[in-house]
Amino acid sequence: MAKKASGAIGGASSTSPQSEKPAEKSGTRITRPSETHQKPSSLLDTRVVYCGDNLEQLAKLPDACVDLIYPATAGRPRCVQLARVLKKTGSFYYHCDWHASHYVKVMLDQIFRNCKCNCA
């Protein structure tokens, strides 16, 4: 029976030159040390994971800057903010229990019908 090297993850050696350095925490933002290249989006730094209340973070984002939204849970206030930051060509996925699906559909129809995001 073959034995894996100690410290290996998924069969890769822990001494691999491609191993990543741990993330450094700074406030409510987690950043990687090797952030020297240009960010891929001119509207939003997509190399950063924001931690904390997403409603506060959403308020800081510019309008129409997100391509894909898949909230874990979201009530009306969060969905209004999510609709605001969603691009006109973006996708919004909402996963819910079948008991709530009709209520969620009505809520999302109202939000996206009334939002100023040019999504209808």
C-alpha positions in Angstrom: 0.0 0.0 0.0 1.5 3.4 -1.0 2.0 6.0 1.6 1.4 9.7 1.0 4.0 12.2 1.9 3.3 14.0 5.2 1.8 17.4 4.8 0.6 16.7 1.2 -2.8 17.9 0.1 -4.5 16.2 -2.8 -1.2 14.4 -3.7 0.8 17.6 -4.1 4.0 18.0 -2.2 4.1 20.6 0.6 7.4 21.8 -0.7 6.0 22.7 -4.1 7.2 26.1 -5.5 3.6 26.8 -6.4 2.3 26.7 -2.8 0.5 29.9 -1.7 1.5 32.1 1.2 -1.2 32.5 3.9 -3.5 35.4 3.6 -2.9 38.5 5.7 -5.8 39.9 7.6 -6.3 43.7 7.7 -9.5 45.0 9.2 -12.5 43.5 7.4 -10.5 42.7 4.3 -8.4 39.7 3.5 -5.7 40.3 1.0 -3.0 38.3 -0.6 0.6 39.5 -0.4 1.3 39.1 -4.1 -1.2 41.9 -5.3 1.2 43.7 -7.6 -0.6 43.0 -10.9 -3.4 45.2 -12.3 -6.9 44.4 -11.0 -9.1 42.8 -13.6 -12.1 45.1 -13.1 -12.0 48.9 -13.3 -15.1 49.1 -11.1 -14.2 46.8 -8.3 -11.1 45.0 -6.9 -12.0 41.4 -7.5 -8.8 40.1 -5.8 -10.2 40.9 -2.3 -12.6 38.9 -0.1 -14.7 41.2 2.0 -15.7 39.9 5.4 -18.5 41.2 7.6 -22.1 42.2 7.1 -22.7 42.1 3.4 -25.3 44.8 3.6 -22.7 47.3 4.8 -20.3 46.1 2.1 -23.0 46.3 -0.6 -23.7 49.9 0.2 -20.0 50.7 -0.7 -20.2 49.1 -4.1 -20.9 51.2 -7.2 -24.1 50.6 -9.3 -24.0 47.8 -11.9 -20.6 46.3 -11.1 -21.4 42.6 -10.4 -21.8 39.9 -13.1 -23.1 37.1 -10.9 -25.1 37.1 -7.6 -25.9 33.9 -5.7 -26.8 34.9 -2.1 -26.9 32.3 0.6 -29.8 34.0 2.3 -31.2 37.4 1.6 -34.2 39.3 2.7 -35.8 42.3 1.0 -33.1 45.0 2.0 -30.2 42.8 0.7 -32.1 41.9 -2.5 -32.7 45.6 -3.2 -28.9 46.3 -2.8 -28.1 43.2 -4.8 -30.3 44.4 -7.7 -28.6 47.8 -7.6 -25.1 46.3 -8.0 -26.1 43.7 -10.6 -25.0 44.6 -14.1 -27.6 44.8 -16.9 -26.1 41.6 -18.4 -25.6 39.9 -15.0 -27.3 36.8 -13.5 -29.1 36.5 -10.2 -29.6 33.1 -8.7 -31.8 32.7 -5.6 -32.0 29.3 -3.9 -34.8 28.7 -1.5 -37.1 26.1 -0.1 -40.1 25.2 -2.1 -42.4 26.5 0.6 -41.0 30.0 0.1 -40.5 30.0 -3.6 -43.8 31.7 -4.5 -43.2 34.5 -1.9 -39.6 34.9 -3.0 -40.7 35.2 -6.7 -43.2 37.9 -5.9 -40.6 39.8 -3.8 -37.9 39.6 -6.6 -40.4 40.6 -9.3 -41.3 43.7 -7.3 -37.6 44.6 -6.6 -36.5 44.1 -10.2 -39.5 45.8 -11.7 -39.0 48.8 -9.5 -35.2 49.0 -9.5 -33.3 51.5 -11.5 -30.9 48.9 -12.9 -32.4 48.6 -16.4 -33.0 44.8 -15.9 -36.5 44.3 -17.1 
